[in-house]
Amino acid sequence: MFSVKNVSETFNIIQEQFSGYPLDEEWVNLTDALYRITAVDIAAQENVPGFDRSSVDGFAVMAADTFGSSDSMPAQLKLSGEVKMGEKPGFAIKAGHAAYIPTGGELPQNADAVVMVEYTENLHDGYIYVNKPVAPGNNVVLKGDDTRCGDLVIMAGRRLKPQNIGVMAALGINRVRVRRKLKAAVISTGNEIVSPDERPAGSQVRDVNTYTLYSGLCAFGAQPVTYGIIKDDYETIRKTVGKALDECDIVLVSGGSSVGTMDETHRVIDSLGKPGVLVHGIAVKPGKPTIIGKIGGKAVVGLPGHPASAYVIFRVFVYKLMEVMQGSSAENETSVKAYMKVNYPSNNGREEFLPVKLERVGDRLAAQPFFSKSGLITFLSSADGLVRIKRGREGLNAGEEVEVVLL
Amino acid sequence: MFSVKNVSETFNIIQEQFSGYPLDEEWVNLTDALYRITAVDIAAQENVPGFDRSSVDGFAVMAADTFGSSDSMPAQLKLSGEVKMGEKPGFAIKAGHAAYIPTGGELPQNADAVVMVEYTENLHDGYIYVNKPVAPGNNVVLKGDDTRCGDLVIMAGRRLKPQNIGVMAALGINRVRVRRKLKAAVISTGNEIVSPDERPAGSQVRDVNTYTLYSGLCAFGAQPVTYGIIKDDYETIRKTVGKALDECDIVLVSGGSSVGTMDETHRVIDSLGKPGVLVHGIAVKPGKPTIIGKIGGKAVVGLPGHPASAYVIFRVFVYKLMEVMQGSSAENETSVKAYMKVNYPSNNGREEFLPVKLERVGDRLAAQPFFSKSGLITFLSSADGLVRIKRGREGLNAGEEVEVVLL
């Protein structure tokens, strides 16, 4: 009955089953566009620059007039006018003439180069003395040199960074078509779980998953919807997951590290629609008791109850799921290289995502693993990233270089 | 008159002049705490776990009862009760007895170890058969093992990640004392600048800096306040900067790559209060015409008008300024290692922050620099990071490993 998958199989199932998830699009203003996912390719609707312009502060000239000039034999050019920023020059350059032009100013007619102010001398006698020749095109950006009308500048599925928002401003695009944010339900189950607002009685413990998952969804750019802490029984879980499926794109149910509870989540998912459970258990440490299901195109994920395991599974598999569902590339996943500070034995047959704390040692990063004895609080307050240990590896050696996905 | 500084001098001036900036504190709920900066050290107010608990699904026992057990000679223990999650066990373990206990369940009195369910057999005859001995303390987490009441778990000045928010939930801390977000004014100057909503006439260009800086401030976690596009004259700049200084902690004035405008911004800063301008020009490429001033403890930064230069200076120096003003460590600055795809000559005497595009080649990252001819649009749509080229370097060689600060 159990369809335990390994890590790659799980990634493949996510890719196959949730690609092309139909997510609505919406318009947002540029000031609301940060980290949103573009829904369409964005092309330039005009040439940039829109006119021939100077790339330096200097003097617009006909290049031929400067040929042969040098410190000892400067070219003497008559000063005839000044280009003002933002204004069309109302004059043309004649042979033997030059005009002051600021960086970004429009090249006057007939000028084909700009001499940097550093290579000129101004004796205030109505002339400018050029002591270095320029070739045609020097210090000039021609109309359309930067981008041409019709050029693709940002592809669909891109997570917009500040500089990408700038490109749209430069092109006069003041609204952008983006995909709606994914809505993700957060449900904590467990008879022993109480809210952080309450004082645990007896051997109750506080709800941590609602808060790590809520914040993790915000960090990803999804919209979390919380459904509180519910009891660990079939009917309650079924009612809550059903409601969440109506209202959200993804339902995260954490809790139930024991086989019994996992079975209940499994039954709930299968009872709510087709195809139901796709993955029941992942051969991974931590987080083996993870379930991934699909109902009416939407995703239901059963996460382990242990907060460290739940968060690792969230960052590895739910991040991937969300990237796939919103049709974006995994740019969210920043990883850095570090070296292992100590040996880490890993003799189980499962692939492992090892939480580590990073510290800077000289110009390198050192990764200090958390051993299984490390408590939850240590993990939550100090984990900086995850090192993936492939199956078949006997562990990691001190000094070995590893790739650390930042948490 | 010009006090041009190099990069390190500028960082030092920022550190000296803006450390200890008085930023108010406020309480936020855990669900609003993501990426906020803690204002105080956070200590555990209780022990975690709050009781001795099992770390596996299995049977609570007195370890001595399992000594000498093996597959061929299992220890036979009488099953007496079951520990329920979240409930205090209402019984004690007697010699020769065992009780089922789930992961996270509270250890009954007298039990000192837990045998994993995998190492037992249940013949449903009222006994459990243990075929591997456990030592006292095996599979048990003792009260306070994870953290003790009074332990420091998160230091002041920490930028809160999802896992850090989880630690507070685990400890029953449902509100957190954070520093107020920095308010930063964004002012674009330049007679040639028009809004992206407008069609540029003649040689006007669109305002890009308002949008990259606005988004960049959001990405950092500051609160941007826009003051629009203003004309390039002393009185207008002075009035707007003065108003912005009243309302914000930091004022960013972009525009005026020419020496004339830079002088006006300089005069404005000096006219508004003491100590006035601290840095007038930074020996850096791009972004030499950068001004940093201080008025009544607040910061005014004059950024170059060119959007690529303005954004580079923002990411390098204004990020640093904001980290210092809010008393946080520079955790915002994620950098990755990459190798140069091509040679990059850099024969100027200034330190350089070279924008690069990153691409994955096998398991390494390759950095493709933008040459000075690369247009603004290319930079805005493709720049992934900055490589710092120290002064005195003749440039970078193809294949050379470099550190890339991600944009």
Interface residues (C-beta under 8 A of the other chain):
Chain A: L30 T31 A33 L34 Y35 A44 V48 P49 G50 F51 R53 D57 K84 M85 G86 E87 K88 P102 T103 G104 G105 E106 V141 D145 D146 T147 D151 V153 I154 K161 P162 Q163 N164 I165 G166 V167 M168 A169 A170 L171 G172 I173 N174 G190 N191 E192 I193 P196 D197 E198 R199 P200 G202 S203 Q204 V205 R206 D207 V208 N209 T210 Y211 T212 L213 Y214 S215 G216 C218 A219 T226 D232 S257 S258 V259 G305 H306 P307 Y311 T334 S335 V336 K337 D363 G375 L376 I377 T378 F379 L380 S381 A383 E403 L406 L407
Chain B: L30 T31 A33 L34 Y35 A44 V48 P49 G50 F51 R53 D57 K84 M85 G86 E87 K88 P102 T103 G104 G105 E106 V141 D145 D146 T147 D151 V153 I154 L160 K161 P162 Q163 N164 I165 G166 V167 M168 A169 A170 L171 G172 I173 N174 G190 N191 E192 I193 P196 D197 E198 R199 P200 G202 S203 Q204 V205 R206 D207 V208 N209 T210 Y211 T212 L213 Y214 S215 G216 C218 A219 T226 D232 S257 S258 V259 G305 H306 P307 Y311 T334 S335 V336 K337 D363 G375 L376 I377 T378 F379 L380 S381 A383 E403 L406 L407
